[in-house]
């Protein structure tokens, strides 16, 4: 399930995240795990998008909100 790219600055590099799967992979590698509220909410939104109960755009927004909260957002398209 693809979405518009979210550019994330992490561990000295910039990563393009452009799908539900890529967002999940990023969250799985996130040092804090899903322990912060925003990471947890992003995980819930990604799960709901996979299940078809919310749109991919809504899940992307939740992931984008997580990136902003974690101060790792490089930019978004």
Order of alpha helices (4+ residues) and beta strands (2+ residues): beta-beta-alpha-alpha-alpha-beta
